[in-house]
Amino acid sequence: MRWATDALDEIRREVWNEARQQGDKGTACALKGARWALWKGAEGLTDSQVRQLHWIEKLNEPLYLGYLLKEQLRLVFQLPSEPAGDLLLDWLEWAIDSGLEAFGKLADTILKHLDPLLAVLDHHVTNARTEGLNTRIRLIARRAFGFRSPDSLIALAKLSFSGLCPGLPRQAGG
């Protein structure tokens, strides 16, 4: 999805630069502010962002087409594996036929990685959980300003991720 969002943003920047070069500051400013509406999923849009998308639909067909391509690709990852794989193949054809250079490049990239992507759709396994765990371990190491040995870091990581919450020692006389 990051690739699709980057492709869509590339199109938005092209349209924005074109509006600026033509001296249309109002359109350029509105396009700059529409970035979040274009990035968000359709179900999370505010009323203002929905209006921005309707405005973009009327203003610039290629930009709106890019938004539709991004949303269709997002749908691929929400469906069960068999229809998702079929939809991905249809999406690739649509992206190539769209005439949008950024999405044509994205389709080429996806085609290069098609087998791993289809495996993700089949098994719903990604490296996201591992990346999240690595980030949390780096945070533990940063908070401790380093450890004298790797064993200390491993022990603290195991304690942090075990779900155990040992109580504090009782104070004397309390």
C-alpha positions as CSV (number, residue, x, y, z in Angstrom):
1,M,0.0,0.0,0.0
2,R,2.9,2.3,0.6
3,W,3.9,2.0,-3.0
4,A,0.4,2.9,-4.1
5,T,0.3,5.9,-1.8
6,D,3.6,7.1,-3.2
7,A,2.4,6.7,-6.8
8,L,-0.7,8.6,-6.0
9,D,1.3,11.4,-4.3
10,E,3.5,11.6,-7.3
11,I,0.5,12.3,-9.5
12,R,-0.9,14.8,-6.9
13,R,2.5,16.7,-6.9
14,E,2.5,16.8,-10.8
15,V,-1.0,18.3,-10.8
16,W,-0.1,20.7,-8.0
17,N,3.0,21.9,-9.8
18,E,1.0,22.3,-13.0
19,A,-1.5,24.5,-11.2
20,R,1.3,26.6,-9.6
21,Q,3.0,27.1,-13.0
22,Q,-0.3,28.3,-14.5
23,G,-0.7,30.8,-11.6
24,D,-3.7,29.1,-10.1
25,K,-2.8,29.6,-6.5
26,G,-6.3,28.6,-5.2
27,T,-6.2,25.2,-6.9
28,A,-2.6,24.6,-5.9
29,C,-3.4,25.3,-2.3
30,A,-6.5,23.1,-2.3
31,L,-4.5,20.3,-3.9
32,K,-1.9,20.6,-1.2
33,G,-4.6,20.3,1.4
34,A,-6.2,17.4,-0.3
35,R,-3.2,15.1,0.4
36,W,-4.8,13.6,3.5
37,A,-8.1,12.9,1.8
38,L,-6.2,11.1,-1.0
39,W,-4.1,9.0,1.4
40,K,-7.0,8.0,3.8
41,G,-9.1,4.9,3.2
42,A,-12.6,5.6,2.0
43,E,-14.3,4.5,5.2
44,G,-12.3,6.9,7.3
45,L,-13.0,10.1,5.4
46,T,-14.5,13.2,7.1
47,D,-17.3,15.1,5.4
48,S,-14.7,17.8,4.4
49,Q,-12.4,15.1,2.8
50,V,-15.4,13.6,0.9
51,R,-16.0,17.1,-0.5
52,Q,-12.4,17.4,-1.5
53,L,-12.5,14.1,-3.3
54,H,-15.6,15.2,-5.2
55,W,-13.8,18.4,-6.1
56,I,-10.8,16.4,-7.3
57,E,-13.1,14.1,-9.4
58,K,-14.3,17.2,-11.3
59,L,-11.0,19.0,-11.4
60,N,-8.6,16.3,-12.6
61,E,-9.5,12.9,-14.0
62,P,-6.0,11.3,-13.8
63,L,-5.6,12.3,-10.1
64,Y,-9.0,10.8,-9.2
65,L,-8.2,7.7,-11.3
66,G,-5.1,7.3,-9.2
67,Y,-7.2,7.5,-6.0
68,L,-9.5,4.8,-7.3
69,L,-6.5,2.6,-8.2
70,K,-5.1,3.0,-4.7
71,E,-8.5,2.2,-3.1
72,Q,-8.9,-0.9,-5.3
73,L,-5.5,-2.1,-4.4
74,R,-6.3,-1.6,-0.7
75,L,-9.4,-3.8,-1.2
76,V,-7.2,-6.6,-2.5
77,F,-5.6,-6.9,0.9
78,Q,-9.0,-7.0,2.7
79,L,-10.5,-9.9,0.7
80,P,-10.1,-13.7,1.2
81,S,-7.2,-15.1,-0.7
82,E,-8.9,-16.5,-3.9
83,P,-10.9,-13.4,-4.9
84,A,-8.0,-11.2,-3.7
85,G,-5.6,-12.9,-6.1
86,D,-8.0,-12.5,-9.0
87,L,-8.6,-8.9,-8.1
88,L,-4.9,-8.2,-7.9
89,L,-4.5,-9.5,-11.5
90,D,-7.4,-7.4,-12.7
91,W,-5.9,-4.4,-10.8
92,L,-2.5,-4.9,-12.6
93,E,-4.2,-4.8,-16.0
94,W,-6.2,-1.7,-15.0
95,A,-3.0,0.0,-13.7
96,I,-1.1,-0.7,-16.9
97,D,-4.0,0.4,-19.1
98,S,-4.7,3.6,-17.0
99,G,-2.0,5.6,-18.8
100,L,-0.7,6.9,-15.4
101,E,3.1,6.5,-15.5
102,A,3.4,6.2,-11.7
103,F,0.9,3.4,-11.5
104,G,2.4,1.7,-14.5
105,K,5.7,1.7,-12.6
106,L,3.9,0.3,-9.6
107,A,2.3,-2.5,-11.6
108,D,5.8,-3.4,-12.9
109,T,7.1,-3.5,-9.3
110,I,4.2,-5.6,-8.2
111,L,4.7,-8.0,-11.1
112,K,8.4,-8.4,-10.1
113,H,7.2,-9.4,-6.6
114,L,4.0,-11.2,-7.6
115,D,4.8,-14.6,-6.1
116,P,5.6,-13.3,-2.6
117,L,2.5,-11.0,-2.8
118,L,0.2,-13.9,-3.7
119,A,1.8,-15.9,-0.8
120,V,0.9,-13.0,1.5
121,L,-2.7,-13.1,0.2
122,D,-2.9,-16.9,0.6
123,H,-1.4,-17.1,4.1
124,H,-1.9,-13.7,5.6
125,V,1.6,-13.7,6.9
126,T,3.9,-10.7,6.7
127,N,7.0,-9.5,8.5
128,A,5.0,-6.7,10.2
129,R,4.9,-8.4,13.5
130,T,8.6,-9.1,13.5
131,E,9.3,-5.5,12.5
132,G,7.1,-4.3,15.4
133,L,8.9,-6.6,17.8
134,N,12.3,-5.3,16.6
135,T,11.2,-1.7,17.1
136,R,10.1,-2.5,20.7
137,I,13.5,-4.2,21.5
138,R,15.4,-1.2,20.1
139,L,13.3,1.1,22.3
140,I,14.2,-1.1,25.4
141,A,17.9,-0.8,24.5
142,R,17.6,3.0,24.0
143,R,15.8,3.5,27.3
144,A,18.5,1.6,29.1
145,F,21.3,3.5,27.4
146,G,23.0,0.3,26.5
147,F,23.7,-2.9,28.4
148,R,26.9,-4.5,29.7
149,S,26.1,-7.7,28.0
150,P,23.5,-9.0,25.5
151,D,22.1,-11.3,28.2
152,S,20.8,-8.3,30.1
153,L,19.0,-7.0,27.0
154,I,17.6,-10.5,26.3
155,A,16.3,-10.9,29.8
156,L,14.6,-7.5,29.8
157,A,13.0,-8.2,26.4
158,K,11.7,-11.5,27.7
159,L,10.3,-9.9,30.8
160,S,8.7,-7.1,28.8
161,F,7.0,-9.4,26.3
162,S,6.1,-12.2,28.7
163,G,3.0,-10.4,30.1
164,L,4.3,-10.8,33.6
165,C,4.1,-7.9,35.9
166,P,6.1,-8.6,39.1
167,G,5.2,-6.5,42.0
168,L,7.6,-4.1,43.8
169,P,9.3,-5.5,46.9
170,R,7.4,-4.6,50.1
171,Q,8.9,-1.8,52.1
172,A,10.0,-2.6,55.6
173,G,7.6,-1.4,58.3
174,G,4.8,-0.9,55.8
